[in-house]
Amino acid sequence: MISHEKRQVFRHWQDSAVQAVNHGMPWFSLILALIIVPFLYLSGEMEIVTVNMLGRYLCFAIVAVSLDLLWGYTGLLCLCQSLFFALGGYAMGMYLAHHGGPEGVIDASGWKLPACLHVVYPAAVWETEEYWQLPFFWKPFFWFESATILGLLVPGIVALVIGLFIFRSRVRGVFFAILTQALTLAVWLVFCMNNMKLCGTNGLTRFERVGPFFDPEQGANTAKLVILLTAVVGLNLLILVRAIMSRVGSISLGNSWKDPKRLGVLAGCLAVGLGAAVWIQSYIAGNFADLNELKDDGVKFALYLVTVVALIDVYLFCKYIVDSRLGRVLIAVRDRESRLRFSGYQPYVYKAFIFSISAMIAGLAGMLYAPQMGIFTPTNLEPKESILVVIWVAVGGRGTLAGPIIGALAVNLIYSQLTSSAPDTWPFVQGGLFVAVVLMFPDGLISLWYRITGKGAAADEDQPTDEDDRVDSVAMMQERLQRVANIQRLQTDKSQIQAEIVSVHDLTVVFDGFKALDIDHFAVPHYMLQVIIGPNGAGKTTLCDVISGKTRPTTGRVLFNGADITEASEADIARLGVGRKFQTPTVYDSLSVYQNMELALPNCQGLAHNLFRMTTATQRDRIHQMLERVRLDDDMNRQVKYLSHGQRQWLEISMLILSDPKLLLVDEPAAGLTDEETVLTAELLLELQEDHSIIVIEHDMEFVRMLSAPVMVLNEGLIMASGTMEEVQADERVVEAYLGR
C-alpha cells in the first residue's frame, strides 16, 4: 500500500512536471527536438553529422541546467562543472574502450588491456608486455550497468565530500568559485599524467562497439534493457498524458491512486512502454549488424533521441526540486543564508546535497557525450570549459532552467557556424555576445520569450499597499495596550515564572582589544518581557548575538533552560527555542509572503522533510491566521521585495512567532514603523508575553513606555542601570549617557 504522504509527494512531482511541460519549456522546443529534427533526418533533408552535432550540444544543455540549479537558484557560482562532466565521460569512455579496438595484451589475471591504454601504457624500461597489468579501477567499467552507475555516483560522491568540507567552513561567494576552479585545474593536471594509467593527454579513444549489453545474444542483458526502456518510456508517456489532460481542463484523473481513471492511465502508459520496449529490442535484434558500432548512422540517431529524452527528464526533475519546499530553501540560501541558520536550518547540508545532485547531472551529460564524440580527453575538463558553461547559463538566463538550454544551444550553434567560416573571429564574437546579452538582456535570452508571452513579469511590482481600516484610532489601541499589560497570569505556577529561561555569567566579548561586553550576571525569567536600551555601540545587539550563537564570547557562559549553549551553533540554539529578529528585516526577497512563512514552520528544517513532504492543512491554517493578525493576508502571494519596510518588519516578526520559540530576541521592532504600526507591534509583543519570554532592544522611548516592562540600560558593554522606565529616567548616569534631553 502506498501511504498518503508518498502519494502526495508523487502527485506534487507529477504536477510540477505537468506545469513544466505546459509553461516552463515552450512546446515548440520539444516538437523541434523530438519531431522536426528526426523528420528532417529520416526524410534525407538533414545529415547524420548534423544530428550528431545537435546531440552533443544537447549534452552541453544538460550541463548548463545542472549549473543553473547551483548558480541560479542557490547562488553558488561553481567553476568545476567540467570536472563532473569529465568524470561521467571517463566512466562511459572506459566502458567503450574495454570493447573497442582489438589491440592490446592479456594480462596475468586474464583481463585485456584496452587499445587506448595499450598504446600509452607507462611501462618501466625493463618491463615487457607480459608483465603489464590492467589497473584495478578499470575493471568495474567493463560492464555497462556498473559503468553507468559509477558515472553518476563518482561525480556525486566527489561533490558531496568536497561540499561538506567547503560549506561546513562557510566558504561562499567568490572564494567558492576560486576553490572549485583550482580543484578543476588540479584534477586536469592529474588526468594528463601518463603514469596515472588514464591514457594521459591522448585520452580515451578507439570507441568502436556499443558493447555486450545491447547484444541480443545476451539473454540476461536483453531482459534488463526491456525493463529499462519500459520504465523510461512509460514514465515520460504518463507525464505527457497528464499534461495534455491538464491543458484540456475538462478531464480529471482524480487525486488518489485508487481512482480507476488514474490506475487505468498508469497501466496504459506502462503497457505502451512495454510494447515500445519490446519493439525496440526486436528491432535491435533484427538489425544488430547495422547497430553494433558507434559509427553506424542508426546508433548515432538513437544516441540523439536518448539525449533528448535525458534532457527532458533532467529538466522535469530539476523543476520538481525547484517547485518543492526544498527549492524554496535553496532560494532562501541564495537570498539570506544567515536567516536560515537562525530559523534552525543547516544550510551546508542543503548546499552539499544540491552540489552533489548537480554533479550527477553533469556526469550524466558526460556519459551521453562520450559515445557521440567518439573520443574523450582531458581537454574536456580544462578550467576554461567550466567558464563556458557559465556563459551559456548567463546568455540563456539563470534561475529559469529553460534559459540555460537556450543559451547552450544558441552559443554552440553560433560557434559551429563561425568556426567553419571565420574561426579566428570566434573569441571576439563570444566575448561580445556575452557582454551584449548582459547589458541588453540582463535576465538572458529567455526574457524575450517572457516578454512575448507575458509570463514572468512582476505584475505586482507597482501594486499599492492597501491600508487596513480595522484600526479605529491610536487612542483606542493604547487602551487595548493597557488592558493587555494588566493581564494577570493567575494560572501560571509562580516558581516557573521565577525560574530563569536564559542567563549569562561572567560574560566578556572582546573584538581586537576592544571590550564590547562585560556582564557579571544577567537573566530573564519565564514569561517576562525585558527591554534593553542604550546608546549606539553599547553592546545591546552583541548580547543578542551571543545568546543566539552568532558571536562566541571571549569568556563566560550562556545558559538556556539550564543547558549550556555557549558553544552551540545558531541552528542548534534555534531548535532549542531561541528566535531572533534583526535590526534590519532579514526576509527572503525572491519568495512570496506565504513562502517565507512556510520556511519558518517549526520542526520542518530537515532535508528529507523539505524534499518529500508538503505543507499540511493545519500548517496552512496557522500561516493564514498569523498573516491575518499582522494584516498581511491580502499580500500573501506577493514577492517580499515589493513590501513596505513596515510590512517587512511585521513579516519577520510573524515568521519568528510561527517558529514557536520559547525566547524571542527582538531587535528594534519599531524602527521605520508608522504610529499605528508601532502601537500594533507593542500590542502584539504584550500578547506574546502570555506564552513566551521576550528581550526587546529599542531606541524609541515612546514604544518602550507602551510596553510597561522592566528596562535595563547598557553602556560601553556594562549594565548601567535597571528598573522601570521612570526609575531609569531618573538615574543621572543614564540621563548623561543616553537620555540627556
Secondary structure, 3 states (H helix, E strand, C coil): CCCHHHHHHHHHHHHHHHHHHHHHCCHHHHHHHHHHHHHHHHCCCCCHHHHHHHHHHHHHHHHHHHHHHHHHHHCCCCCCHHHHHHHHHHHHHHHHHHCCCCCCCECCCCCECCHHHHHCCCCCCCCCHHHCCCCHHHHHHHCHHHHHHHHHHHHHHHHHHHHHHHHHCCCCCHHHHHHHHHHHHHHHHHHHCHHHCCCHHHCECCCCECCHHHCCCCHHHHHHHHHHHHHHHHHHHHHHHHHHHHHHCCCCCCCCCCCHHHHHHHHHHHHHHHHHHHHHHHHHHHCHHHCCECCCHHHHHHHHHHHHHHHHHHHHHHHHHHHCHHHHHHHHHHHHHHHHHCCCCCHHHHHHHHHHHHHHHHHHHHHHHHHHHCCECHHHHCHHHHHHHHHHHHHHCCCCCHHHHHHHHHHHHHHHHHHHHCHHHHHHHHHHHHHHHHHHCCCCCHHHHHHHHCCCCCCCCCCCCCCCCCCCCHHHHHHHHHHHHCCCCCCCCHHHHHCEEEEEEEEEEEECCEEEEEEEEEEEECCCEEEEECCCCCCHHHHHHHHHCCCCCCEEEEEECCEECCCCCHHHHHHHCEEEECCCCCCCCCCEHHHHHHHCCCCCCCHHHHHHCCCCHHHHHHHHHHHHHCCCHHHCCCEHHHCCHHHHHHHHHHHHHHCCCCEEEEECCCCCCCHHHHHHHHHHHHHHCCCCEEEEECCCHHHHHHHCCCEEEEECCEEEEEECHHHHHHCHHHHHHCCCC
